[in-house]
Amino acid sequence: MSTPFYQLSSFEEYQSSYKKSVDQPDEFWAEIAGSFKWRKKWNKT
């Protein structure tokens, strides 16, 4: 997920992202949260 906004361009990309969100939720949401500008970085996902 290298884009600043999380956009999916195909159903296959959706399926892959969904699988990661279920199998590795902490890593998935850390990547999403990393695209935001935070005043204070989060401690836990």
C-alpha positions as CSV (number, residue, x, y, z in Angstrom):
1,M,0.0,0.0,0.0
2,S,2.2,2.8,-1.2
3,T,-0.5,5.3,-2.1
4,P,-1.3,8.1,0.4
5,F,-4.9,7.2,0.2
6,Y,-6.1,3.6,0.3
7,Q,-7.6,2.9,-3.1
8,L,-8.2,-0.4,-4.7
9,S,-8.2,-0.7,-8.5
10,S,-9.4,-4.3,-8.9
11,F,-11.3,-7.0,-7.3
12,E,-8.1,-9.1,-7.0
13,E,-6.5,-6.2,-5.1
14,Y,-9.6,-6.1,-2.8
15,Q,-9.4,-9.8,-2.1
16,S,-5.7,-9.6,-1.3
17,S,-6.2,-6.6,1.0
18,Y,-9.2,-8.3,2.7
19,K,-7.1,-11.5,3.3
20,K,-4.3,-9.5,4.8
21,S,-6.8,-7.5,7.1
22,V,-8.1,-10.9,8.4
23,D,-4.7,-12.8,8.6
24,Q,-2.5,-9.9,9.8
25,P,-4.7,-7.2,11.2
26,D,-2.1,-5.3,13.2
27,E,0.2,-5.0,10.2
28,F,-2.7,-4.1,7.8
29,W,-4.0,-1.3,10.0
30,A,-0.5,0.0,10.8
31,E,0.0,0.5,7.1
32,I,-3.3,2.3,6.8
33,A,-2.5,4.5,9.8
34,G,0.9,5.2,8.5
35,S,-0.6,7.1,5.6
36,F,-2.2,9.7,7.9
37,K,-0.5,12.7,9.4
38,W,-0.6,12.3,13.1
39,R,0.1,14.9,15.8
40,K,1.2,12.0,18.0
41,K,2.0,8.6,16.5
42,W,0.0,5.7,17.8
43,N,1.4,3.2,20.3
44,K,-0.7,0.2,19.4
45,T,-2.9,-0.8,16.5
